[in-house]
Amino acid sequence: MQQVLNQLPYARFLGLEGQEGGVIKLPYRGVLIGNPILPALHGGVTASVLQIAAQTHVIDALSIPLTSPPKLIDFTVDYLRRGLPEDGFAKAQLTRAGRRFASVSVTMWQGDPDTPIAAAHGHFALVTAP
């Protein structure tokens, strides 16, 4: 998983780390704060971590070569609570995979995995290499 994350420029910028069990860690940095008054993680950072976790999970689960990564069709994010200024974690689950499409659910949490800060569901087109 870390090899896939290293290929994605925004994942490298965020400092995302692949961990055991398919978990992706977002190490906290001050630059990730969107609202300094609360403070709260920027919603775009949260959505990006969810999307990257979903896409890398599809790549890993279906053994897709990096030369033809799955293409995002749609992605819906539910923000459940504000992200605090601390490390975050995301884990995706493949809900359906066919020859041409894959569906993925993903959650992001901080501290307790049973208390997610956001959840998402996405669909990817599986591109076959020429």
Phi and psi in radians as a Rosetta constraint file:
Dihedral C 1 N 2 CA 2 C 2 CIRCULARHARMONIC -1.082 0.35
Dihedral N 2 CA 2 C 2 N 3 CIRCULARHARMONIC -0.585 0.35
Dihedral C 2 N 3 CA 3 C 3 CIRCULARHARMONIC -1.087 0.35
Dihedral N 3 CA 3 C 3 N 4 CIRCULARHARMONIC -0.718 0.35
Dihedral C 3 N 4 CA 4 C 4 CIRCULARHARMONIC -1.164 0.35
Dihedral N 4 CA 4 C 4 N 5 CIRCULARHARMONIC -0.783 0.35
Dihedral C 4 N 5 CA 5 C 5 CIRCULARHARMONIC -1.055 0.35
Dihedral N 5 CA 5 C 5 N 6 CIRCULARHARMONIC -0.640 0.35
Dihedral C 5 N 6 CA 6 C 6 CIRCULARHARMONIC -1.171 0.35
Dihedral N 6 CA 6 C 6 N 7 CIRCULARHARMONIC -0.358 0.35
Dihedral C 6 N 7 CA 7 C 7 CIRCULARHARMONIC -1.448 0.35
Dihedral N 7 CA 7 C 7 N 8 CIRCULARHARMONIC -0.221 0.35
Dihedral C 7 N 8 CA 8 C 8 CIRCULARHARMONIC -1.781 0.35
Dihedral N 8 CA 8 C 8 N 9 CIRCULARHARMONIC 1.979 0.35
Dihedral C 8 N 9 CA 9 C 9 CIRCULARHARMONIC -0.974 0.35
Dihedral N 9 CA 9 C 9 N 10 CIRCULARHARMONIC -0.728 0.35
Dihedral C 9 N 10 CA 10 C 10 CIRCULARHARMONIC -1.239 0.35
Dihedral N 10 CA 10 C 10 N 11 CIRCULARHARMONIC -0.590 0.35
Dihedral C 10 N 11 CA 11 C 11 CIRCULARHARMONIC -1.108 0.35
Dihedral N 11 CA 11 C 11 N 12 CIRCULARHARMONIC -0.673 0.35
Dihedral C 11 N 12 CA 12 C 12 CIRCULARHARMONIC -1.157 0.35
Dihedral N 12 CA 12 C 12 N 13 CIRCULARHARMONIC -0.730 0.35
Dihedral C 12 N 13 CA 13 C 13 CIRCULARHARMONIC -1.052 0.35
Dihedral N 13 CA 13 C 13 N 14 CIRCULARHARMONIC -0.755 0.35
Dihedral C 13 N 14 CA 14 C 14 CIRCULARHARMONIC -1.252 0.35
Dihedral N 14 CA 14 C 14 N 15 CIRCULARHARMONIC -0.327 0.35
Dihedral C 14 N 15 CA 15 C 15 CIRCULARHARMONIC 1.361 0.35
Dihedral N 15 CA 15 C 15 N 16 CIRCULARHARMONIC 0.472 0.35
Dihedral C 15 N 16 CA 16 C 16 CIRCULARHARMONIC -1.081 0.35
Dihedral N 16 CA 16 C 16 N 17 CIRCULARHARMONIC 2.442 0.35
Dihedral C 16 N 17 CA 17 C 17 CIRCULARHARMONIC -2.180 0.35
Dihedral N 17 CA 17 C 17 N 18 CIRCULARHARMONIC 2.268 0.35
Dihedral C 17 N 18 CA 18 C 18 CIRCULARHARMONIC -1.380 0.35
Dihedral N 18 CA 18 C 18 N 19 CIRCULARHARMONIC 2.370 0.35
Dihedral C 18 N 19 CA 19 C 19 CIRCULARHARMONIC -2.176 0.35
Dihedral N 19 CA 19 C 19 N 20 CIRCULARHARMONIC 3.061 0.35
Dihedral C 19 N 20 CA 20 C 20 CIRCULARHARMONIC -1.059 0.35
Dihedral N 20 CA 20 C 20 N 21 CIRCULARHARMONIC 2.608 0.35
Dihedral C 20 N 21 CA 21 C 21 CIRCULARHARMONIC 1.326 0.35
Dihedral N 21 CA 21 C 21 N 22 CIRCULARHARMONIC 0.267 0.35
Dihedral C 21 N 22 CA 22 C 22 CIRCULARHARMONIC 1.345 0.35
Dihedral N 22 CA 22 C 22 N 23 CIRCULARHARMONIC 0.276 0.35
Dihedral C 22 N 23 CA 23 C 23 CIRCULARHARMONIC -1.491 0.35
Dihedral N 23 CA 23 C 23 N 24 CIRCULARHARMONIC 2.440 0.35
Dihedral C 23 N 24 CA 24 C 24 CIRCULARHARMONIC -1.948 0.35
Dihedral N 24 CA 24 C 24 N 25 CIRCULARHARMONIC 2.278 0.35
Dihedral C 24 N 25 CA 25 C 25 CIRCULARHARMONIC -1.788 0.35
Dihedral N 25 CA 25 C 25 N 26 CIRCULARHARMONIC 2.331 0.35
Dihedral C 25 N 26 CA 26 C 26 CIRCULARHARMONIC -1.843 0.35
Dihedral N 26 CA 26 C 26 N 27 CIRCULARHARMONIC 1.773 0.35
Dihedral C 26 N 27 CA 27 C 27 CIRCULARHARMONIC -1.184 0.35
Dihedral N 27 CA 27 C 27 N 28 CIRCULARHARMONIC 2.358 0.35
Dihedral C 27 N 28 CA 28 C 28 CIRCULARHARMONIC -1.230 0.35
Dihedral N 28 CA 28 C 28 N 29 CIRCULARHARMONIC 2.392 0.35
Dihedral C 28 N 29 CA 29 C 29 CIRCULARHARMONIC -2.486 0.35
Dihedral N 29 CA 29 C 29 N 30 CIRCULARHARMONIC 2.568 0.35
Dihedral C 29 N 30 CA 30 C 30 CIRCULARHARMONIC -1.004 0.35
Dihedral N 30 CA 30 C 30 N 31 CIRCULARHARMONIC -0.523 0.35
Dihedral C 30 N 31 CA 31 C 31 CIRCULARHARMONIC -1.150 0.35
Dihedral N 31 CA 31 C 31 N 32 CIRCULARHARMONIC -0.265 0.35
Dihedral C 31 N 32 CA 32 C 32 CIRCULARHARMONIC -1.453 0.35
Dihedral N 32 CA 32 C 32 N 33 CIRCULARHARMONIC -0.117 0.35
Dihedral C 32 N 33 CA 33 C 33 CIRCULARHARMONIC -1.335 0.35
Dihedral N 33 CA 33 C 33 N 34 CIRCULARHARMONIC 2.248 0.35
Dihedral C 33 N 34 CA 34 C 34 CIRCULARHARMONIC -1.659 0.35
Dihedral N 34 CA 34 C 34 N 35 CIRCULARHARMONIC -0.624 0.35
Dihedral C 34 N 35 CA 35 C 35 CIRCULARHARMONIC -2.145 0.35
Dihedral N 35 CA 35 C 35 N 36 CIRCULARHARMONIC 1.781 0.35
Dihedral C 35 N 36 CA 36 C 36 CIRCULARHARMONIC -1.261 0.35
Dihedral N 36 CA 36 C 36 N 37 CIRCULARHARMONIC -0.265 0.35
Dihedral C 36 N 37 CA 37 C 37 CIRCULARHARMONIC -1.270 0.35
Dihedral N 37 CA 37 C 37 N 38 CIRCULARHARMONIC -0.699 0.35
Dihedral C 37 N 38 CA 38 C 38 CIRCULARHARMONIC -1.215 0.35
Dihedral N 38 CA 38 C 38 N 39 CIRCULARHARMONIC -0.864 0.35
Dihedral C 38 N 39 CA 39 C 39 CIRCULARHARMONIC -1.340 0.35
Dihedral N 39 CA 39 C 39 N 40 CIRCULARHARMONIC 2.707 0.35
Dihedral C 39 N 40 CA 40 C 40 CIRCULARHARMONIC -2.508 0.35
Dihedral N 40 CA 40 C 40 N 41 CIRCULARHARMONIC 2.530 0.35
Dihedral C 40 N 41 CA 41 C 41 CIRCULARHARMONIC -1.042 0.35
Dihedral N 41 CA 41 C 41 N 42 CIRCULARHARMONIC 2.553 0.35
Dihedral C 41 N 42 CA 42 C 42 CIRCULARHARMONIC -1.140 0.35
Dihedral N 42 CA 42 C 42 N 43 CIRCULARHARMONIC 2.376 0.35
Dihedral C 42 N 43 CA 43 C 43 CIRCULARHARMONIC -1.064 0.35
Dihedral N 43 CA 43 C 43 N 44 CIRCULARHARMONIC -0.561 0.35
Dihedral C 43 N 44 CA 44 C 44 CIRCULARHARMONIC -1.179 0.35
Dihedral N 44 CA 44 C 44 N 45 CIRCULARHARMONIC -0.606 0.35
Dihedral C 44 N 45 CA 45 C 45 CIRCULARHARMONIC -1.145 0.35
Dihedral N 45 CA 45 C 45 N 46 CIRCULARHARMONIC -0.793 0.35
Dihedral C 45 N 46 CA 46 C 46 CIRCULARHARMONIC -1.045 0.35
Dihedral N 46 CA 46 C 46 N 47 CIRCULARHARMONIC -0.843 0.35
Dihedral C 46 N 47 CA 47 C 47 CIRCULARHARMONIC -1.102 0.35
Dihedral N 47 CA 47 C 47 N 48 CIRCULARHARMONIC -0.696 0.35
Dihedral C 47 N 48 CA 48 C 48 CIRCULARHARMONIC -1.126 0.35
Dihedral N 48 CA 48 C 48 N 49 CIRCULARHARMONIC -0.740 0.35
Dihedral C 48 N 49 CA 49 C 49 CIRCULARHARMONIC -1.084 0.35
Dihedral N 49 CA 49 C 49 N 50 CIRCULARHARMONIC -0.742 0.35
Dihedral C 49 N 50 CA 50 C 50 CIRCULARHARMONIC -1.083 0.35
Dihedral N 50 CA 50 C 50 N 51 CIRCULARHARMONIC -0.789 0.35
Dihedral C 50 N 51 CA 51 C 51 CIRCULARHARMONIC -1.160 0.35
Dihedral N 51 CA 51 C 51 N 52 CIRCULARHARMONIC -0.763 0.35
Dihedral C 51 N 52 CA 52 C 52 CIRCULARHARMONIC -1.113 0.35
Dihedral N 52 CA 52 C 52 N 53 CIRCULARHARMONIC -0.709 0.35
Dihedral C 52 N 53 CA 53 C 53 CIRCULARHARMONIC -1.079 0.35
Dihedral N 53 CA 53 C 53 N 54 CIRCULARHARMONIC -0.727 0.35
Dihedral C 53 N 54 CA 54 C 54 CIRCULARHARMONIC -1.124 0.35
Dihedral N 54 CA 54 C 54 N 55 CIRCULARHARMONIC -0.833 0.35
Dihedral C 54 N 55 CA 55 C 55 CIRCULARHARMONIC -1.156 0.35
Dihedral N 55 CA 55 C 55 N 56 CIRCULARHARMONIC -0.756 0.35
Dihedral C 55 N 56 CA 56 C 56 CIRCULARHARMONIC -1.160 0.35
Dihedral N 56 CA 56 C 56 N 57 CIRCULARHARMONIC -0.559 0.35
Dihedral C 56 N 57 CA 57 C 57 CIRCULARHARMONIC -1.158 0.35
Dihedral N 57 CA 57 C 57 N 58 CIRCULARHARMONIC -0.730 0.35
Dihedral C 57 N 58 CA 58 C 58 CIRCULARHARMONIC -1.067 0.35
Dihedral N 58 CA 58 C 58 N 59 CIRCULARHARMONIC -0.771 0.35
Dihedral C 58 N 59 CA 59 C 59 CIRCULARHARMONIC -1.049 0.35
Dihedral N 59 CA 59 C 59 N 60 CIRCULARHARMONIC -0.822 0.35
Dihedral C 59 N 60 CA 60 C 60 CIRCULARHARMONIC -1.204 0.35
Dihedral N 60 CA 60 C 60 N 61 CIRCULARHARMONIC -0.831 0.35
Dihedral C 60 N 61 CA 61 C 61 CIRCULARHARMONIC -1.131 0.35
Dihedral N 61 CA 61 C 61 N 62 CIRCULARHARMONIC -0.607 0.35
Dihedral C 61 N 62 CA 62 C 62 CIRCULARHARMONIC -1.815 0.35
Dihedral N 62 CA 62 C 62 N 63 CIRCULARHARMONIC 0.107 0.35
Dihedral C 62 N 63 CA 63 C 63 CIRCULARHARMONIC 0.901 0.35
Dihedral N 63 CA 63 C 63 N 64 CIRCULARHARMONIC 0.882 0.35
Dihedral C 63 N 64 CA 64 C 64 CIRCULARHARMONIC -1.492 0.35
Dihedral N 64 CA 64 C 64 N 65 CIRCULARHARMONIC 2.321 0.35
Dihedral C 64 N 65 CA 65 C 65 CIRCULARHARMONIC -1.198 0.35
Dihedral N 65 CA 65 C 65 N 66 CIRCULARHARMONIC 2.577 0.35
Dihedral C 65 N 66 CA 66 C 66 CIRCULARHARMONIC -1.140 0.35
Dihedral N 66 CA 66 C 66 N 67 CIRCULARHARMONIC -0.261 0.35
Dihedral C 66 N 67 CA 67 C 67 CIRCULARHARMONIC -1.285 0.35
Dihedral N 67 CA 67 C 67 N 68 CIRCULARHARMONIC -0.323 0.35
Dihedral C 67 N 68 CA 68 C 68 CIRCULARHARMONIC -2.416 0.35
Dihedral N 68 CA 68 C 68 N 69 CIRCULARHARMONIC 1.205 0.35
Dihedral C 68 N 69 CA 69 C 69 CIRCULARHARMONIC -1.160 0.35
Dihedral N 69 CA 69 C 69 N 70 CIRCULARHARMONIC 2.705 0.35
Dihedral C 69 N 70 CA 70 C 70 CIRCULARHARMONIC -1.116 0.35
Dihedral N 70 CA 70 C 70 N 71 CIRCULARHARMONIC 2.508 0.35
Dihedral C 70 N 71 CA 71 C 71 CIRCULARHARMONIC -1.742 0.35
Dihedral N 71 CA 71 C 71 N 72 CIRCULARHARMONIC 2.326 0.35
Dihedral C 71 N 72 CA 72 C 72 CIRCULARHARMONIC -1.195 0.35
Dihedral N 72 CA 72 C 72 N 73 CIRCULARHARMONIC 2.254 0.35
Dihedral C 72 N 73 CA 73 C 73 CIRCULARHARMONIC -1.702 0.35
Dihedral N 73 CA 73 C 73 N 74 CIRCULARHARMONIC -0.961 0.35
Dihedral C 73 N 74 CA 74 C 74 CIRCULARHARMONIC -2.650 0.35
Dihedral N 74 CA 74 C 74 N 75 CIRCULARHARMONIC 2.775 0.35
Dihedral C 74 N 75 CA 75 C 75 CIRCULARHARMONIC -2.661 0.35
Dihedral N 75 CA 75 C 75 N 76 CIRCULARHARMONIC 2.152 0.35
Dihedral C 75 N 76 CA 76 C 76 CIRCULARHARMONIC -2.036 0.35
Dihedral N 76 CA 76 C 76 N 77 CIRCULARHARMONIC 2.206 0.35
Dihedral C 76 N 77 CA 77 C 77 CIRCULARHARMONIC -1.957 0.35
Dihedral N 77 CA 77 C 77 N 78 CIRCULARHARMONIC 2.334 0.35
Dihedral C 77 N 78 CA 78 C 78 CIRCULARHARMONIC -1.940 0.35
Dihedral N 78 CA 78 C 78 N 79 CIRCULARHARMONIC 2.028 0.35
Dihedral C 78 N 79 CA 79 C 79 CIRCULARHARMONIC -1.514 0.35
Dihedral N 79 CA 79 C 79 N 80 CIRCULARHARMONIC 2.035 0.35
Dihedral C 79 N 80 CA 80 C 80 CIRCULARHARMONIC -1.694 0.35
Dihedral N 80 CA 80 C 80 N 81 CIRCULARHARMONIC -0.573 0.35
Dihedral C 80 N 81 CA 81 C 81 CIRCULARHARMONIC -2.809 0.35
Dihedral N 81 CA 81 C 81 N 82 CIRCULARHARMONIC 2.865 0.35
Dihedral C 81 N 82 CA 82 C 82 CIRCULARHARMONIC -1.242 0.35
Dihedral N 82 CA 82 C 82 N 83 CIRCULARHARMONIC 2.551 0.35
Dihedral C 82 N 83 CA 83 C 83 CIRCULARHARMONIC -1.418 0.35
Dihedral N 83 CA 83 C 83 N 84 CIRCULARHARMONIC 2.236 0.35
Dihedral C 83 N 84 CA 84 C 84 CIRCULARHARMONIC -1.468 0.35
Dihedral N 84 CA 84 C 84 N 85 CIRCULARHARMONIC 2.880 0.35
Dihedral C 84 N 85 CA 85 C 85 CIRCULARHARMONIC -1.337 0.35
Dihedral N 85 CA 85 C 85 N 86 CIRCULARHARMONIC 1.257 0.35
Dihedral C 85 N 86 CA 86 C 86 CIRCULARHARMONIC -2.716 0.35
Dihedral N 86 CA 86 C 86 N 87 CIRCULARHARMONIC 2.990 0.35
Dihedral C 86 N 87 CA 87 C 87 CIRCULARHARMONIC -1.013 0.35
Dihedral N 87 CA 87 C 87 N 88 CIRCULARHARMONIC 2.568 0.35
Dihedral C 87 N 88 CA 88 C 88 CIRCULARHARMONIC -2.128 0.35
Dihedral N 88 CA 88 C 88 N 89 CIRCULARHARMONIC 2.790 0.35
Dihedral C 88 N 89 CA 89 C 89 CIRCULARHARMONIC -2.399 0.35
Dihedral N 89 CA 89 C 89 N 90 CIRCULARHARMONIC 2.532 0.35
Dihedral C 89 N 90 CA 90 C 90 CIRCULARHARMONIC -2.375 0.35
Dihedral N 90 CA 90 C 90 N 91 CIRCULARHARMONIC 2.532 0.35
Dihedral C 90 N 91 CA 91 C 91 CIRCULARHARMONIC -2.489 0.35
Dihedral N 91 CA 91 C 91 N 92 CIRCULARHARMONIC 2.338 0.35
Dihedral C 91 N 92 CA 92 C 92 CIRCULARHARMONIC -1.899 0.35
Dihedral N 92 CA 92 C 92 N 93 CIRCULARHARMONIC 2.749 0.35
Dihedral C 92 N 93 CA 93 C 93 CIRCULARHARMONIC -2.396 0.35
Dihedral N 93 CA 93 C 93 N 94 CIRCULARHARMONIC 2.246 0.35
Dihedral C 93 N 94 CA 94 C 94 CIRCULARHARMONIC -1.299 0.35
Dihedral N 94 CA 94 C 94 N 95 CIRCULARHARMONIC 2.078 0.35
Dihedral C 94 N 95 CA 95 C 95 CIRCULARHARMONIC -1.667 0.35
Dihedral N 95 CA 95 C 95 N 96 CIRCULARHARMONIC -0.438 0.35
Dihedral C 95 N 96 CA 96 C 96 CIRCULARHARMONIC -2.851 0.35
Dihedral N 96 CA 96 C 96 N 97 CIRCULARHARMONIC 2.415 0.35
Dihedral C 96 N 97 CA 97 C 97 CIRCULARHARMONIC -2.470 0.35
Dihedral N 97 CA 97 C 97 N 98 CIRCULARHARMONIC 2.286 0.35
Dihedral C 97 N 98 CA 98 C 98 CIRCULARHARMONIC -2.129 0.35
Dihedral N 98 CA 98 C 98 N 99 CIRCULARHARMONIC -2.788 0.35
Dihedral C 98 N 99 CA 99 C 99 CIRCULARHARMONIC -1.358 0.35
Dihedral N 99 CA 99 C 99 N 100 CIRCULARHARMONIC -0.518 0.35
Dihedral C 99 N 100 CA 100 C 100 CIRCULARHARMONIC -1.998 0.35
Dihedral N 100 CA 100 C 100 N 101 CIRCULARHARMONIC -0.391 0.35
Dihedral C 100 N 101 CA 101 C 101 CIRCULARHARMONIC -2.378 0.35
Dihedral N 101 CA 101 C 101 N 102 CIRCULARHARMONIC 2.699 0.35
Dihedral C 101 N 102 CA 102 C 102 CIRCULARHARMONIC -2.415 0.35
Dihedral N 102 CA 102 C 102 N 103 CIRCULARHARMONIC 2.504 0.35
Dihedral C 102 N 103 CA 103 C 103 CIRCULARHARMONIC -2.020 0.35
Dihedral N 103 CA 103 C 103 N 104 CIRCULARHARMONIC 2.441 0.35
Dihedral C 103 N 104 CA 104 C 104 CIRCULARHARMONIC -2.389 0.35
Dihedral N 104 CA 104 C 104 N 105 CIRCULARHARMONIC 2.456 0.35
Dihedral C 104 N 105 CA 105 C 105 CIRCULARHARMONIC -1.979 0.35
Dihedral N 105 CA 105 C 105 N 106 CIRCULARHARMONIC 2.523 0.35
Dihedral C 105 N 106 CA 106 C 106 CIRCULARHARMONIC -2.550 0.35
Dihedral N 106 CA 106 C 106 N 107 CIRCULARHARMONIC 2.523 0.35
Dihedral C 106 N 107 CA 107 C 107 CIRCULARHARMONIC -2.204 0.35
Dihedral N 107 CA 107 C 107 N 108 CIRCULARHARMONIC 2.682 0.35
Dihedral C 107 N 108 CA 108 C 108 CIRCULARHARMONIC -2.246 0.35
Dihedral N 108 CA 108 C 108 N 109 CIRCULARHARMONIC 2.408 0.35
Dihedral C 108 N 109 CA 109 C 109 CIRCULARHARMONIC -2.486 0.35
Dihedral N 109 CA 109 C 109 N 110 CIRCULARHARMONIC 2.942 0.35
Dihedral C 109 N 110 CA 110 C 110 CIRCULARHARMONIC -2.353 0.35
Dihedral N 110 CA 110 C 110 N 111 CIRCULARHARMONIC 2.147 0.35
Dihedral C 110 N 111 CA 111 C 111 CIRCULARHARMONIC 1.443 0.35
Dihedral N 111 CA 111 C 111 N 112 CIRCULARHARMONIC -1.490 0.35
Dihedral C 111 N 112 CA 112 C 112 CIRCULARHARMONIC -1.736 0.35
Dihedral N 112 CA 112 C 112 N 113 CIRCULARHARMONIC 2.060 0.35
Dihedral C 112 N 113 CA 113 C 113 CIRCULARHARMONIC -1.085 0.35
Dihedral N 113 CA 113 C 113 N 114 CIRCULARHARMONIC -0.366 0.35
Dihedral C 113 N 114 CA 114 C 114 CIRCULARHARMONIC -1.439 0.35
Dihedral N 114 CA 114 C 114 N 115 CIRCULARHARMONIC -0.022 0.35
Dihedral C 114 N 115 CA 115 C 115 CIRCULARHARMONIC -2.196 0.35
Dihedral N 115 CA 115 C 115 N 116 CIRCULARHARMONIC 1.339 0.35
Dihedral C 115 N 116 CA 116 C 116 CIRCULARHARMONIC -1.216 0.35
Dihedral N 116 CA 116 C 116 N 117 CIRCULARHARMONIC 2.624 0.35
Dihedral C 116 N 117 CA 117 C 117 CIRCULARHARMONIC -1.623 0.35
Dihedral N 117 CA 117 C 117 N 118 CIRCULARHARMONIC -0.359 0.35
Dihedral C 117 N 118 CA 118 C 118 CIRCULARHARMONIC -2.776 0.35
Dihedral N 118 CA 118 C 118 N 119 CIRCULARHARMONIC 2.705 0.35
Dihedral C 118 N 119 CA 119 C 119 CIRCULARHARMONIC -2.430 0.35
Dihedral N 119 CA 119 C 119 N 120 CIRCULARHARMONIC 2.692 0.35
Dihedral C 119 N 120 CA 120 C 120 CIRCULARHARMONIC -2.609 0.35
Dihedral N 120 CA 120 C 120 N 121 CIRCULARHARMONIC 2.810 0.35
Dihedral C 120 N 121 CA 121 C 121 CIRCULARHARMONIC -2.430 0.35
Dihedral N 121 CA 121 C 121 N 122 CIRCULARHARMONIC 2.344 0.35
Dihedral C 121 N 122 CA 122 C 122 CIRCULARHARMONIC -2.467 0.35
Dihedral N 122 CA 122 C 122 N 123 CIRCULARHARMONIC 2.818 0.35
Dihedral C 122 N 123 CA 123 C 123 CIRCULARHARMONIC -2.165 0.35
Dihedral N 123 CA 123 C 123 N 124 CIRCULARHARMONIC 2.402 0.35
Dihedral C 123 N 124 CA 124 C 124 CIRCULARHARMONIC -2.208 0.35
Dihedral N 124 CA 124 C 124 N 125 CIRCULARHARMONIC 2.478 0.35
Dihedral C 124 N 125 CA 125 C 125 CIRCULARHARMONIC -1.549 0.35
Dihedral N 125 CA 125 C 125 N 126 CIRCULARHARMONIC 2.285 0.35
Dihedral C 125 N 126 CA 126 C 126 CIRCULARHARMONIC -1.585 0.35
Dihedral N 126 CA 126 C 126 N 127 CIRCULARHARMONIC 1.996 0.35
Dihedral C 126 N 127 CA 127 C 127 CIRCULARHARMONIC -1.634 0.35
Dihedral N 127 CA 127 C 127 N 128 CIRCULARHARMONIC 2.259 0.35
Dihedral C 127 N 128 CA 128 C 128 CIRCULARHARMONIC -1.653 0.35
Dihedral N 128 CA 128 C 128 N 129 CIRCULARHARMONIC 2.392 0.35
Dihedral C 128 N 129 CA 129 C 129 CIRCULARHARMONIC -1.177 0.35
Dihedral N 129 CA 129 C 129 N 130 CIRCULARHARMONIC 2.539 0.35
